[in-house]
């Protein structure tokens, strides 16, 4: 039983180490997709601003034209553009934070305020990498620590459950014969 327990602990620790070691690579792939999304939004925003300026309007005045339109379609287009401007600012702020952070901290920045569309596309196409960077090794070590804690907790739970099951079995005292009492 002890060998099985040691193998199980090793597997849990190794799995968590490998899993966590991928966090910096995922953050890197997320950052690349973040840059791509910002690039696309930049194209949309620049085109809108150019069209507005060509008509003698600034961005806010052009958005107001959309908002005051009698047509639902145009009002919805204006709302969509406002969401694009807001998303552009949010993604740009996040890219600035990711670029300023050390590689070890980047996974935490992604985790604190991820863009769900970018996370989904990064996860869908995620390619694991060999964690030879300092950040990959650090996250791998952290994962191994988490794995050791999980394995220890699992071992304690199994031990407590076995002890509980053992204690619940009814122990019948041996019969004492009447001759033994004489």
Beta strands, then each sheet from edge to edge (+ up, - down):
end
